Structures are given as C-alpha cells and as structure tokens.
Amino acid sequence: MSQATYNKMWTDAQKDLDIQLQTEREQFLQPEKDRVKVFKMLASSYIKYMRIFRNLEEAHDRLVHQQKRAVIRQVLDGVIGRILEMKKEMVALENSEFHYIDNILEDLKLLPEDIEIPIPRYFIKENLEVLQQREKMLDEILCNAGLQTQKPVKAMTFEEAVKMIQVAERARQGRRRAVFMKQMYLEEKTKRQTKLQVQTGPNPDDAATCIQKVWRGYIQRKKTEKMREEEMIFLGMSLPPHLKAMSSSQMHAKQVNALQGEVQERNEEVFIKDKLRETEGLDIKETLEDQIGQCFIECRHIIGRFPDYPTKEAGGSATIFSQKTPEQVAAELAAKKEAALQKKSQKEEKEKEKGKEKTKGKTQKTGKKEEDEGWKMAPSNFLSIMEEGSSQYKAVWQNRDEGWDFLQDHDLELIKEEKREEVEEEIRVQVDELMQQKLENLKLAVDGEKSGKQKKGRKSEKKKKTARKKISELEEDLTPDRTIDSLYRELVEEGVLIKSKTVYLSDYIGEYNYLGTTLRQVDIEPVPSLADVRQLIALYGILPLGSQTVHEKAPLVKALLLAGPAGVGKKMLVDAICTETGANLFNLSASNIAGKYPGKTGLQMMLHMVLKVAKQLQPSVVWIGETEKTFYKAVPKAEEQMNPKRLEKILPKFLKALKAQDRVLLVGTTSRPFDANLKPFCKVYQKIILIPRPDYASRFVLWKHIIQQNGGVITNLLNISCLAKVSDGFTQGHIVQVVRAVLSELRLLQMTRKPLQTAEFMTPLARQDPVYKEEEETFKVTLRAMLTGCLSSSPVVSLSAHLIQGPANSADGLAHRCLSDDVLLDGAEHPSPPFLDAWQPRLLGSWMCQASGDYYRQQLSTGSAPGTPRC
C-alpha cells in the first residue's frame, strides 16, 4: 500500500481517539453505582482503545516520515498505557484477571481477532543493532566457555570424497557435451537453410512476417510501458509527466536516502544545526543578552535591587525570563505579598475555629460512611499524553498541504524549528555565564553586594540532606571497579545469564472462549482459554517491558507467576517475552544456582550483579523455574544439598530494589504450587496467571498447526475433530510429542502414496499420561487458595469459584468444603487437609488407572485418608 493509505489510517485513528476521549470525559467523571453498567463501559472503551492501538501501530510501522512517526509514537505510548489502566479497573471490578466480553463484541459486530493485542514492531526495530551485537557477544562467550557447541560438521571419508568429485566431474562433462552437440546441430541447420535460400531465392512472405514480428513487439512494449506508468501514477507511486522535471532534485535525494539510510538523516540534521548556528547564532546571542539585561534593570526599578541569578539546576535565565513583561513581574510580586498576608490571617482564623472543626469532622465522617458514592474512574497518567499528541496532530499535520512532498521522508521546516530551539539552549548556557559575571559586577558597582557566600551555605545544607538517605543491600554498589561487560561475561560463564529461544507470542496457539458470557449467566465460572492467557502475557509482560514511558507511568507489575500442569507452555511464554522485547534472560532457578556463589555474601553478590546488569542492559527478565522449591514447606531429603530455599528471604528485597524506571520483570513458573508455603509465596508474586490444559477449540487448532508444521499433509482421511475430542485432558506438550513420534523421516517420505490417517496417532497418544480431572480440580482449588491468600498484594482471581458450589452430601461437595474450610481460612498455616497431602503424590503422578476417579470419590465421601489405590 502507498503512503497515502497509511496517512489515512493515521487520520482515522486520530478521529476515533478524539471521539473516545470525549466520551470518557462525559461518562467517567460522574460516579456510577450499577457495576454491570460500569463493566460494560470499561469493556467498550477497552475494545475501542484496542482498535485504535492496532491502527496506530500499523501506521507507525509503515510510514517513512520520521516526524510523523515521532508524533504517532507519543500517542501510541499513551494508548498502550491507557489500555493497561483500563485492564486494572476491570480486574478490580470483577476480581478476576480473565474477562468474557463476547456479548459486547457481538453488539459491536467485531471478531475476537479484532481485540488481539498486537506487539509493536518498534520494540525490536529501534534497538536492532544493539540486540544483534549483544547476541553475537553472547554466542562468542558461550562458545569460548564450552557451554555452547557449534553444529558438528560430519567428517567425510576418502572414498566418499572421491565419489562426490567423480559425480560432479561427470555431470560437468555431460553438460559440456550437450552444449557442444547443440552448437553442431545449429550450425548444420543454418547451413541447410542457406543452401535452400540460394537455390530458391528470398521469400517475400518470410521477410514480411519477420518485419511484422519486430514491429508488433515494439508497439506492444510501448503500450505496456505506458499502461504501467498510468497505473503507477493512479496508485500514487509515481509522478505525472508535468511534475517530473520539477522533482529531479527530490528523486536524487530519494536515491541518496535509500543508499545511506539513517546516517544520511543524522548528517543532514547536524548540517542544519551547524548552519543555523552560523547564520542565526549571533542574533540569538545578542537578543538574549539584551532581554536579560533589560529584565535586570526593570526588576531593579520595581524591587529596588538586582535579583539573584538562578543556578544551572534551576534552568538559568530561562526561569527569570519566560517571555514576561515587567508589568507581569510586578503583578506576580504583588500577588506574592498578598498571599503572604492572607496566609497569616488564615492561620489566626484556623486557630479560632479548631474546636468547631473537630465537632463538625465527626458528623461528616459518619455521613460519608453512610453515603455510597459508587464507582469512579481513577485518575490517569496517560490522558495528558494522548491529548498532547492529538493537539500536536491538529496543529501541525491535520490541515498540512503535503502535495509537494512526494518522498514523505521528513519536513525540513519542522527540523529547523526543532534545531533552532536546541541552538538557542546551547547559546543560552554561554550567555548565562557572561550575564552572571555582568550581574555581579553591577551589584558591586551599584549596590556594593556580594552573592557568593549564600550559595556555599545552601550547598552544604543540600549535602547534609543527601547524606541521610539509606541505601539497601542490593542497591549498594559492590563492584565499583568492574565494567558491565565483565559482569555480563561472568554471569554468562556461570550459566546465570542464558540465551532464550526465538519464540514469538503468536506461536502460542490457542482459541478464544465463545461461551464465557453464556456460562456466567448460569452461574458457571468458565475455564480460561489459551487466547486469554496470551493476552495477559502481552499486557503484563511484553507491553510494559517494550516501552520506557509505559513502564514508568502504567500500573507497575514487578513479578509474574505462571502456574499450570506440565506441558502447557510456561517456559515457551517466558521465551516469547524475551523474543518480543529483546530482553536478557537470567535463570535463577534453584537447580541452576545450586553450588554457585556459596554463602550469604556470595548470594548477595550474585543478586547484586544480576540487578546491576539487568538495569544497565534493560529490558531484562529474571526467570525462576520450579519456583515452588524456593518456598518449600519442608525440603525433601533428596534436595537438601541443593539448598533450594536460598532466595526465599532475599527475593522481597530484590523486588524492592526495582523502581518504576527499571524495565526488569521477575517471572516464576510452577507446576506444583501446593508444595509452596503460601505466605511468602504470595508476597513475591504480584500477578498469578493460571494456564489450563487446552479446550476443544484450542486442541483442534493445535493438531492442525503442529501436523502442518512438522511436514504433514491433512487430507479427508485424517479427522482433526476426532483427534481433538480424543485428546481431551492432554496438554500441548503431549500433542507435540505425539506428532513428532508419528511424523518421522521415513513417514514423511511415504506421505505422497500413503496419506495420514487418524488411527496412526492413537497409539502414541495412549502412551502419554494425561491431566486427570482430579488433578485439575486439585490444582485449581489449591491455586484459588493461594490467590485468596494474596488479597493484600493482588486482586483475587476467581478461577474456580464453581468448584466450591458442589452439593453438600456428595463427594465433590465434601472435598470442596474441606478445601474451602481448611485452605482458604487457615491460609499458610494449614495449606491443605491431611487426606489431600496423602493423595498429592498419587493424584499428580503418572499412574494409569481408570477406576482411580471413582475410588477417589468414594474415599472422600467417607473422609478417611486413602491407602494404596485399587487399580
């Protein structure tokens, strides 16, 4: 598509954004008591912001004009931040991380794909060179340390080499022989034709046919070139003939820009800045000196003495002279005096009315408690950014005539305006030094004052104040002598900083849940879909890490926990976060750091190095695999030597050292959260995401995608729907293993004459251990207990509220009541009932028994601890 198409896309997105901002001003200012109406408003705004986000991201990626891209980038950051704020309000309103808005999508006539979160491509493009150099450096360190081996080259025997040379030489000789024989044939053919022409004479029909061929080919080529030019002019990709002579210099500039790229733009900006400094520098300097001197003289006439010259930290002369007239300065001084007098009078009145205010305060507090104002939108940090970008678009780009700018790469006048401000600031620094000396001379000559003593006293006061600040253990610089490169190299050699796999978030296949609203209407909590998980990873992991502005001002998420059965793709999602943002990956799993940096000081040094490198080379992801081991209730004897609980007490300090400006995310993964002690576990992880096994729709898409990805061909003999139904209870990892087991190299060679059949996948699938229903329910209830224990630090995620609604006399009801009473009320002290502790190894193991479910329910109904399962 042409640049005009993306300009129109930008214009439409700005119009939609203006409409959305106007509706927010009308709807969100007044409090609302109806929670259903509030959620509908929030969900509608969330969907509209998502569509604006998609259009702006597409326009930003496709447009060439650098100044337009800068304006779009500002608005884009604002829209991303506003989406995260909307998500926070929706979570607080529903007490759930997963929302089902299929009814609203139906009203707006949209598809679930329309609200899929796009990953901005500028996350990687803006830092592509740095990321490539870092990846190259990482590969070199891994190869030198022996941690990564290059692909082995298969050794060739002498006989194989001779045979390969013989095959190549014989093929070359065959080609040469074929070319030689063809030349001989053509020569003989031409000789025969010449003999016939000499005998019979020239044929006029053949001559006419030859001339016609040449002429018709020439005419057709001309017509084709003309049609192509007309089409290019119609599409806006070429200039009309009458404008080509005028734009020869522009076409030349385009060629130079294509050859030199960004280097050309930087050199051009530097050239413009130097030219402005040469031509306008002296005038700017003289005007600044005259203005500052005149301001000093007028201020002395008003105040009676010369003012103090502001320091560089305060902004220099820019704070004194901010385009204000002497009358405005005098009015400000008078207003200050009046304000001081009013403060004194107000203090006296307040002291008299203290008794009255105390009595009134009590009655007002009780009245406020009785009144229920309803829900009200929290103040936003991104509305001002979006409004500023929108106003800049209206002032500069909305009605701008760009008919002359065919290249659409940059606007010279706008660059001059920006560079003129930079030149003025540089010259202002020089002028401040001259005028400060001149002001001191004037004070000595006219007033006889000196201004050096007061400043020294103020500096000493500031030093005393800064000395009182405390520095935590991890924030203290323990390696002041070492460079970041040396710390980076050491962490790589120790295996703490690892290389992430190149996996994109779109590779995490999963379908949307189309029955979420319908199930909630009948009081059934739907199981989250894999598409919902994918969206949460993008919202909490990728978008904040990719943009510095969004991370600083959006709701801060420092730690994220991915919990789910083995094989659902937790590590894949961690790799996807690193790939989409270009983040470094630090592995602090208990098994990885065992035996490294021993002792308390060694552990502190390791975390200090991780924190220092992660902040310096942000964005960064700190991953803790099998994170339940870090918070074990009781360490198993087999793992005592590994000391898995080394990080338990220091992790909260690690998170405390992370500030809003640090794009560092702690991600934990666990498949056994019930083994952890809930109280410290919930203090560390702010957001907890349950990753369930795939549902039918996701399994259908997964089977189809993985078979095609591994080289398989889907025909009518392969029933994907049947495979999706039979594989209920199996995870994505199981499906991948089954497909790879079936589609071997030999089977792929037989694909053309022997198509794939459904029965081929049944035997490998039967060998896999599924996620049993009892295991899934136990997992959900335990996770819900963990989330309920995290009420103080994060919102409750009502993932399995329907599990505790079983009938009181049934086995399920008894199990759920026991779990809800013991787990949810007692919290960390009694995280699970005795019979559940006894059954965890059996429920979560890999034993195959069809009667286990019935026996499990029978034992629960009696309330006794079970013994050996009867299989």
ZALODO-731251 format. One line per 4 residues: number of its first residue (from 1); for each residue x, y, z of C-alpha. Coordinates in steps of 0.05 Angstrom, whole numbers, padded with zeros to 5 digits. Layout:
<recs>
NUM = X Y Z  ...
</recs>
This chain:
<recs>
1 = 00000 00000 00000  00022 00072 -00012  00039 00124 00039  -00028 00158 00027
5 = -00063 00096 00053  -00025 00097 00119  -00034 00172 00126  -00109 00160 00121
9 = -00104 00103 00172  -00069 00152 00219  -00123 00205 00207  -00179 00155 00221
13 = -00145 00131 00285  -00137 00203 00310  -00211 00216 00297  -00231 00153 00335
17 = -00185 00174 00392  -00216 00244 00397  -00285 00213 00400  -00263 00164 00453
21 = -00231 00219 00496  -00295 00259 00491  -00339 00200 00513  -00292 00187 00571
25 = -00300 00259 00595  -00375 00251 00593  -00382 00181 00623  -00325 00171 00673
29 = -00330 00237 00711  -00395 00220 00746  -00397 00163 00797  -00438 00101 00777
33 = -00469 00051 00825  -00490 -00003 00775  -00430 -00049 00769  -00456 -00084 00707
37 = -00462 -00017 00671  -00393 00003 00694  -00362 -00061 00667  -00397 -00052 00601
41 = -00369 00019 00595  -00299 -00004 00613  -00302 -00063 00565  -00328 -00020 00508
45 = -00272 00031 00520  -00221 -00025 00524  -00243 -00053 00456  -00243 00016 00423
49 = -00174 00032 00450  -00150 -00036 00424  -00174 -00019 00354  -00141 00049 00357
53 = -00077 00015 00381  -00077 -00033 00322  -00086 00023 00271  -00034 00069 00302
57 = 00017 00012 00307  00007 -00006 00233  00014 00067 00211  00076 00077 00255
61 = 00110 00016 00226  00094 00030 00152  00103 00106 00148  00170 00132 00125
65 = 00163 00204 00150  00206 00208 00213  00169 00268 00244  00101 00235 00234
69 = 00128 00172 00266  00151 00212 00327  00081 00241 00337  00048 00173 00327
73 = 00097 00141 00376  00077 00191 00431  00003 00177 00421  00017 00102 00416
77 = 00051 00100 00484  -00008 00138 00513  -00058 00089 00484  -00018 00028 00509
81 = -00016 00058 00579  -00090 00074 00578  -00106 00002 00558  -00066 -00023 00619
85 = -00104 00026 00664  -00170 00001 00636  -00148 -00071 00649  -00131 -00053 00721
89 = -00200 -00024 00732  -00234 -00085 00701  -00194 -00131 00746  -00212 -00091 00808
93 = -00285 -00090 00788  -00292 -00165 00773  -00239 -00193 00820  -00214 -00234 00761
97 = -00157 -00229 00711  -00199 -00262 00657  -00258 -00225 00626  -00310 -00251 00578
101 = -00337 -00196 00531  -00363 -00238 00473  -00432 -00205 00481  -00402 -00136 00474
105 = -00362 -00159 00413  -00427 -00184 00383  -00461 -00117 00395  -00402 -00081 00362
109 = -00401 -00132 00305  -00329 -00149 00317  -00289 -00214 00317  -00242 -00237 00374
113 = -00184 -00226 00326  -00200 -00151 00327  -00182 -00146 00401  -00119 -00189 00396
117 = -00063 -00148 00425  -00011 -00131 00371  00062 -00130 00392  00092 -00063 00369
121 = 00148 -00076 00320  00188 -00016 00342  00206 -00053 00406  00258 -00092 00366
125 = 00270 -00046 00306  00294 00013 00347  00347 -00029 00382  00361 -00079 00327
129 = 00436 -00063 00320  00447 -00066 00396  00409 -00132 00401  00448 -00163 00344
133 = 00515 -00143 00375  00493 -00170 00443  00471 -00236 00413  00537 -00242 00376
137 = 00576 -00228 00440  00534 -00279 00478  00548 -00333 00426  00623 -00318 00430
141 = 00625 -00323 00506  00584 -00388 00505  00629 -00419 00453  00694 -00398 00488
145 = 00668 -00425 00554  00647 -00490 00523  00574 -00481 00542  00550 -00479 00471
149 = 00578 -00522 00416  00574 -00504 00343  00538 -00550 00296  00584 -00610 00284
153 = 00610 -00619 00214  00603 -00691 00192  00671 -00720 00173  00676 -00748 00102
157 = 00717 -00809 00085  00767 -00811 00027  00723 -00857 -00015  00661 -00812 -00005
161 = 00702 -00751 -00026  00728 -00785 -00089  00658 -00808 -00107  00630 -00738 -00098
165 = 00684 -00708 -00142  00671 -00762 -00195  00597 -00747 -00195  00609 -00672 -00202
169 = 00661 -00681 -00257  00618 -00729 -00298  00559 -00681 -00293  00603 -00624 -00317
173 = 00628 -00665 -00376  00557 -00684 -00394  00534 -00612 -00394  00594 -00591 -00437
177 = 00580 -00648 -00486  00507 -00628 -00491  00525 -00555 -00506  00576 -00578 -00559
181 = 00525 -00623 -00593  00473 -00568 -00593  00522 -00520 -00627  00538 -00572 -00680
185 = 00464 -00583 -00693  00450 -00509 -00701  00509 -00499 -00748  00485 -00556 -00793
189 = 00415 -00527 -00792  00438 -00458 -00813  00479 -00488 -00869  00419 -00526 -00896
193 = 00375 -00463 -00893  00427 -00421 -00931  00432 -00474 -00986  00357 -00474 -00994
197 = 00353 -00398 -00998  00408 -00396 -01051  00372 -00448 -01092  00301 -00420 -01086
201 = 00316 -00346 -01073  00288 -00300 -01019  00215 -00310 -01000  00176 -00243 -00992
205 = 00126 -00274 -00944  00180 -00294 -00895  00211 -00225 -00898  00143 -00192 -00886
209 = 00130 -00239 -00827  00197 -00222 -00796  00184 -00147 -00802  00114 -00155 -00773
213 = 00142 -00192 -00712  00193 -00139 -00697  00144 -00082 -00706  00087 -00113 -00666
217 = 00135 -00130 -00609  00160 -00058 -00607  00089 -00029 -00607  00066 -00077 -00552
221 = 00125 -00060 -00508  00110 00014 -00515  00037 00003 -00496  00056 -00039 -00436
225 = 00104 00014 -00410  00051 00068 -00419  -00002 00027 -00382  00048 00013 -00325
229 = 00064 00087 -00318  -00010 00105 -00316  -00022 00052 -00263  00036 00077 -00220
233 = 00010 00149 -00226  -00060 00126 -00207  -00033 00089 -00145  00007 00150 -00124
237 = 00073 00113 -00131  00099 00156 -00189  00096 00228 -00210  00056 00255 -00270
241 = 00099 00276 -00330  00089 00351 -00318  00118 00345 -00247  00177 00300 -00263
245 = 00221 00358 -00287  00207 00397 -00222  00224 00339 -00176  00290 00316 -00204
249 = 00327 00340 -00142  00276 00304 -00098  00286 00239 -00136  00361 00246 -00128
253 = 00351 00257 -00053  00309 00194 -00050  00364 00153 -00083  00415 00180 -00034
257 = 00369 00166 00024  00359 00095 00001  00434 00084 -00003  00455 00117 00061
261 = 00393 00107 00106  00393 00135 00175  00465 00160 00170  00442 00209 00117
265 = 00386 00236 00162  00433 00245 00221  00485 00281 00178  00430 00326 00149
269 = 00405 00344 00218  00476 00361 00241  00486 00402 00178  00422 00441 00191
273 = 00441 00453 00263  00510 00479 00244  00481 00523 00190  00431 00553 00239
277 = 00487 00565 00289  00528 00602 00236  00471 00644 00207  00428 00659 00268
281 = 00475 00646 00327  00500 00717 00335  00430 00746 00330  00404 00698 00382
285 = 00461 00714 00429  00451 00790 00423  00376 00785 00433  00385 00741 00495
289 = 00436 00789 00526  00392 00849 00512  00330 00816 00540  00364 00791 00604
293 = 00398 00859 00616  00333 00896 00605  00298 00849 00653  00350 00861 00708
297 = 00344 00937 00701  00268 00935 00702  00267 00888 00762  00313 00936 00800
301 = 00265 00993 00786  00208 00952 00813  00241 00916 00872  00296 00966 00888
305 = 00354 00917 00879  00382 00869 00828  00353 00798 00830  00395 00736 00844
309 = 00417 00698 00782  00387 00628 00782  00433 00567 00781  00441 00517 00724
313 = 00399 00465 00761  00342 00515 00765  00344 00528 00690  00388 00591 00686
317 = 00359 00652 00652  00301 00612 00625  00268 00616 00694  00278 00691 00701
321 = 00258 00710 00631  00200 00667 00608  00170 00716 00559  00140 00761 00613
325 = 00134 00836 00613  00156 00879 00672  00083 00892 00688  00072 00817 00695
329 = 00133 00811 00740  00107 00868 00784  00038 00835 00787  00069 00769 00808
333 = 00108 00803 00864  00045 00839 00888  00007 00774 00887  00061 00741 00929
337 = 00056 00795 00982  -00019 00790 00984  -00015 00714 00990  00034 00721 01049
341 = -00014 00768 01085  -00073 00722 01072  -00035 00662 01100  -00024 00699 01165
345 = -00097 00718 01171  -00118 00647 01154  -00074 00617 01208  -00106 00661 01260
349 = -00176 00642 01237  -00158 00568 01236  -00134 00570 01308  -00200 00601 01330
353 = -00243 00551 01291  -00206 00488 01312  -00258 00469 01363  -00315 00478 01315
357 = -00280 00438 01261  -00269 00378 01308  -00343 00372 01323  -00362 00381 01251
361 = -00310 00330 01228  -00341 00274 01269  -00410 00285 01239  -00382 00290 01168
365 = -00343 00224 01175  -00405 00186 01197  -00444 00217 01140  -00391 00197 01088
369 = -00393 00125 01111  -00468 00122 01102  -00465 00151 01032  -00446 00104 00977
373 = -00419 00146 00920  -00409 00087 00873  -00352 00071 00825  -00310 00127 00797
377 = -00252 00123 00748  -00183 00132 00778  -00141 00189 00752  -00100 00172 00691
381 = -00026 00185 00675  -00036 00177 00600  -00095 00222 00583  -00050 00283 00581
385 = -00001 00247 00535  -00056 00228 00486  -00087 00298 00488  -00019 00330 00476
389 = -00006 00284 00416  -00076 00297 00390  -00067 00372 00395  00000 00368 00361
393 = -00031 00329 00304  -00086 00381 00296  -00038 00439 00298  00015 00412 00251
397 = -00009 00354 00209  -00085 00355 00202  -00090 00411 00150  -00019 00409 00125
401 = -00011 00411 00049  00036 00355 00030  00024 00353 -00044  00095 00377 -00057
405 = 00127 00326 -00010  00129 00265 -00055  00184 00229 -00017  00148 00232 00050
409 = 00212 00223 00090  00219 00288 00130  00198 00361 00134  00256 00409 00131
413 = 00220 00468 00164  00199 00427 00224  00271 00403 00232  00294 00475 00231
417 = 00245 00495 00285  00269 00437 00330  00342 00451 00317  00332 00526 00329
421 = 00308 00511 00399  00369 00467 00412  00416 00521 00385  00382 00573 00430
425 = 00391 00528 00491  00464 00518 00476  00476 00593 00466  00435 00608 00529
429 = 00486 00569 00571  00542 00613 00545  00501 00676 00555  00485 00656 00627
433 = 00559 00653 00644  00571 00722 00615  00509 00754 00645  00522 00723 00713
437 = 00590 00757 00715  00560 00821 00690  00506 00819 00744  00558 00810 00799
441 = 00597 00870 00771  00533 00911 00771  00518 00892 00843  00588 00911 00865
445 = 00586 00977 00827  00515 00999 00844  00494 00964 00908  00561 00941 00936
449 = 00535 00869 00947  00568 00801 00940  00529 00738 00923  00579 00681 00934
453 = 00570 00666 01009  00497 00648 01009  00505 00596 00954  00560 00560 00992
457 = 00517 00555 01053  00460 00526 01012  00505 00474 00980  00528 00450 01048
461 = 00456 00443 01071  00440 00401 01009  00499 00356 01022  00476 00344 01093
465 = 00407 00325 01069  00431 00277 01016  00478 00243 01065  00419 00220 01107
469 = 00390 00174 01053  00396 00100 01066  00418 00050 01013  00394 -00022 01014
473 = 00440 -00082 01009  00425 -00097 00936  00427 -00024 00914  00496 -00013 00944
477 = 00549 -00018 00890  00592 -00078 00909  00630 -00078 00843  00651 -00005 00831
481 = 00717 -00026 00797  00686 -00072 00745  00653 -00056 00679  00586 -00080 00656
485 = 00619 -00123 00602  00660 -00161 00653  00599 -00174 00697  00559 -00195 00636
489 = 00614 -00244 00616  00619 -00274 00686  00543 -00285 00691  00543 -00319 00623
493 = 00602 -00364 00642  00568 -00383 00707  00504 -00401 00670  00462 -00348 00705
497 = 00451 -00307 00642  00426 -00355 00588  00404 -00350 00515  00329 -00351 00504
501 = 00297 -00390 00448  00269 -00349 00389  00195 -00358 00401  00141 -00307 00386
505 = 00076 -00298 00424  00036 -00314 00361  00068 -00384 00363  00029 -00398 00426
509 = -00032 -00427 00392  -00100 -00423 00426  -00172 -00405 00410  -00219 -00355 00442
513 = -00275 -00378 00490  -00340 -00360 00456  -00385 -00384 00513  -00356 -00344 00571
517 = -00414 -00297 00580  -00466 -00352 00570  -00434 -00395 00624  -00430 -00338 00673
521 = -00504 -00323 00663  -00520 -00392 00691  -00470 -00383 00750  -00415 -00426 00720
525 = -00345 -00398 00720  -00313 -00413 00652  -00244 -00442 00647  -00195 -00391 00617
529 = -00176 -00402 00545  -00106 -00401 00517  -00123 -00337 00479  -00138 -00304 00546
533 = -00070 -00327 00573  -00036 -00299 00511  -00069 -00232 00523  -00048 -00229 00596
537 = 00024 -00244 00577  00023 -00187 00527  -00009 -00138 00577  00033 -00153 00638
541 = 00097 -00177 00607  00111 -00151 00537  00079 -00082 00531  00109 -00052 00596
545 = 00179 -00081 00581  00179 -00055 00510  00166 00019 00524  00201 00061 00577
549 = 00144 00112 00581  00092 00058 00591  00133 00022 00645  00144 00086 00685
553 = 00072 00111 00685  00029 00049 00678  00007 00005 00737  00072 -00027 00758
557 = 00079 -00103 00755  00145 -00127 00782  00132 -00202 00788  00090 -00251 00749
561 = 00074 -00324 00764  00054 -00374 00710  00022 -00435 00742  -00004 -00496 00705
565 = 00006 -00570 00693  00070 -00595 00660  00070 -00585 00584  00023 -00525 00578
569 = 00079 -00479 00552  00102 -00438 00612  00175 -00435 00592  00154 -00420 00520
573 = 00117 -00358 00544  00179 -00335 00582  00219 -00342 00518  00165 -00305 00480
577 = 00170 -00245 00527  00246 -00242 00516  00239 -00250 00440  00185 -00197 00431
581 = 00221 -00145 00474  00294 -00163 00462  00303 -00176 00536  00361 -00211 00571
585 = 00342 -00276 00607  00371 -00291 00676  00359 -00361 00704  00354 -00361 00780
589 = 00321 -00430 00786  00341 -00470 00847  00373 -00525 00805  00413 -00474 00764
593 = 00444 -00434 00821  00459 -00495 00865  00532 -00493 00885  00544 -00425 00853
597 = 00564 -00364 00895  00561 -00402 00962  00546 -00368 01028  00506 -00306 01045
601 = 00557 -00258 01016  00562 -00299 00952  00486 -00298 00944  00484 -00223 00956
605 = 00540 -00213 00905  00503 -00255 00853  00438 -00217 00861  00475 -00151 00860
609 = 00509 -00170 00794  00443 -00194 00764  00408 -00130 00786  00463 -00085 00761
613 = 00469 -00118 00692  00393 -00124 00685  00383 -00050 00699  00440 -00028 00655
617 = 00421 -00072 00596  00345 -00067 00604  00295 -00095 00587  00311 -00158 00626
621 = 00272 -00219 00651  00292 -00257 00714  00264 -00327 00709  00255 -00376 00767
625 = 00235 -00444 00743  00200 -00492 00791  00193 -00432 00837  00154 -00473 00889
629 = 00221 -00502 00910  00244 -00433 00933  00185 -00431 00981  00182 -00504 01003
633 = 00143 -00520 01066  00191 -00577 01080  00252 -00590 01037  00255 -00663 01014
637 = 00317 -00701 01036  00339 -00713 00964  00343 -00638 00952  00374 -00615 01018
641 = 00444 -00610 00987  00417 -00564 00932  00391 -00515 00985  00330 -00493 00943
645 = 00307 -00441 00994  00367 -00395 00986  00327 -00339 00952  00266 -00341 00997
649 = 00285 -00284 01044  00323 -00241 00995  00272 -00240 00938  00228 -00187 00970
653 = 00290 -00142 00977  00306 -00156 00904  00236 -00132 00883  00241 -00072 00929
657 = 00304 -00050 00893  00266 -00048 00827  00238 00021 00812  00188 00045 00760
661 = 00244 00066 00712  00275 -00004 00714  00247 -00048 00659  00261 -00113 00696
665 = 00208 -00167 00706  00211 -00227 00753  00175 -00287 00723  00164 -00352 00761
669 = 00137 -00417 00733  00108 -00474 00774  00071 -00539 00762  00063 -00556 00836
673 = 00042 -00492 00873  00013 -00533 00930  00084 -00551 00953  00099 -00479 00970
677 = 00088 -00440 01034  00033 -00391 01015  00051 -00331 01058  00120 -00314 01029
681 = 00099 -00341 00961  00043 -00291 00954  00086 -00233 00978  00134 -00242 00920
685 = 00087 -00253 00861  00041 -00195 00846  00003 -00226 00788  -00015 -00301 00784
689 = -00038 -00330 00717  -00068 -00400 00713  -00052 -00435 00648  -00103 -00491 00639
693 = -00100 -00550 00592  -00127 -00533 00522  -00202 -00538 00508  -00233 -00569 00447
697 = -00226 -00508 00401  -00153 -00498 00420  -00138 -00573 00411  -00169 -00571 00342
701 = -00125 -00513 00321  -00064 -00544 00355  -00069 -00611 00320  -00077 -00578 00252
705 = -00020 -00528 00263  00031 -00578 00292  00018 -00631 00239  00029 -00580 00183
709 = 00089 -00550 00219  00123 -00618 00221  00113 -00631 00147  00047 -00669 00149
713 = -00008 -00662 00098  -00081 -00661 00121  -00129 -00699 00078  -00200 -00726 00085
717 = -00173 -00790 00116  -00147 -00750 00176  -00204 -00729 00222  -00177 -00670 00263
721 = -00242 -00663 00301  -00237 -00735 00325  -00165 -00724 00348  -00187 -00661 00386
725 = -00242 -00699 00422  -00199 -00760 00439  -00142 -00716 00465  -00185 -00684 00519
729 = -00141 -00679 00581  -00075 -00677 00544  -00032 -00615 00541  00004 -00580 00484
733 = 00068 -00616 00501  00035 -00684 00495  00007 -00666 00426  00075 -00643 00401
737 = 00108 -00708 00425  00055 -00750 00391  00061 -00713 00325  00137 -00718 00325
741 = 00134 -00792 00341  00087 -00805 00282  00118 -00759 00230  00187 -00790 00226
745 = 00232 -00781 00165  00210 -00847 00135  00136 -00830 00145  00145 -00762 00112
749 = 00175 -00796 00050  00114 -00842 00046  00065 -00783 00051  00051 -00778 -00024
753 = 00029 -00850 -00034  00004 -00863 00037  -00035 -00804 00068  -00040 -00794 00143
757 = -00097 -00829 00180  -00129 -00816 00247  -00111 -00885 00275  -00036 -00871 00268
761 = -00039 -00820 00325  -00078 -00863 00374  -00023 -00910 00398  00028 -00855 00414
765 = -00027 -00814 00447  -00046 -00873 00492  00026 -00877 00517  00022 -00805 00545
769 = -00001 -00790 00616  -00059 -00741 00614  -00080 -00689 00664  -00134 -00724 00704
773 = -00197 -00689 00726  -00180 -00699 00799  -00111 -00669 00787  -00140 -00609 00751
777 = -00192 -00596 00805  -00140 -00603 00860  -00095 -00555 00822  -00150 -00503 00814
781 = -00173 -00506 00886  -00101 -00501 00912  -00087 -00443 00866  -00151 -00408 00888
785 = -00128 -00416 00960  -00062 -00385 00941  -00096 -00327 00906  -00143 -00316 00965
789 = -00082 -00312 01010  -00055 -00257 00964  -00112 -00210 00977  -00066 -00158 01009
793 = -00019 -00154 00949  -00061 -00172 00888  -00134 -00179 00867  -00169 -00245 00876
797 = -00175 -00285 00813  -00240 -00325 00817  -00216 -00381 00772  -00251 -00438 00806
801 = -00307 -00408 00845  -00354 -00460 00817  -00313 -00515 00849  -00338 -00499 00919
805 = -00411 -00500 00898  -00418 -00575 00897  -00475 -00608 00936  -00463 -00616 01009
809 = -00477 -00691 01011  -00436 -00711 00950  -00363 -00729 00948  -00346 -00667 00909
813 = -00383 -00623 00958  -00346 -00654 01017  -00279 -00646 00983  -00293 -00574 00965
817 = -00320 -00557 01034  -00258 -00588 01066  -00213 -00550 01019  -00250 -00484 01028
821 = -00252 -00490 01104  -00180 -00513 01115  -00144 -00480 01058  -00179 -00414 01049
825 = -00189 -00396 01122  -00125 -00420 01153  -00081 -00395 01096  -00008 -00411 01102
829 = -00012 -00449 01168  -00055 -00507 01141  -00049 -00502 01066  -00083 -00568 01052
833 = -00124 -00621 01090  -00089 -00686 01113  -00123 -00731 01061  -00101 -00684 01005
837 = -00029 -00686 01029  -00032 -00761 01028  -00062 -00763 00958  -00019 -00710 00924
841 = 00035 -00759 00901  -00017 -00805 00872  -00062 -00753 00840  -00006 -00714 00809
845 = 00036 -00774 00789  00034 -00813 00724  -00003 -00876 00745  -00055 -00903 00696
849 = -00119 -00928 00729  -00190 -00919 00703  -00221 -00935 00770  -00180 -00884 00807
853 = -00231 -00829 00799  -00288 -00870 00828  -00245 -00896 00885  -00221 -00826 00900
857 = -00292 -00800 00906  -00312 -00860 00948  -00255 -00847 00997  -00272 -00773 01000
861 = -00344 -00787 01017  -00321 -00826 01079  -00270 -00772 01097  -00215 -00823 01111
865 = -00144 -00820 01086  -00137 -00870 01028  -00086 -00924 01024  -00060 -00959 00962
869 = -00103 -00945 00901  -00144 -01004 00877  -00127 -01009 00803
</recs>
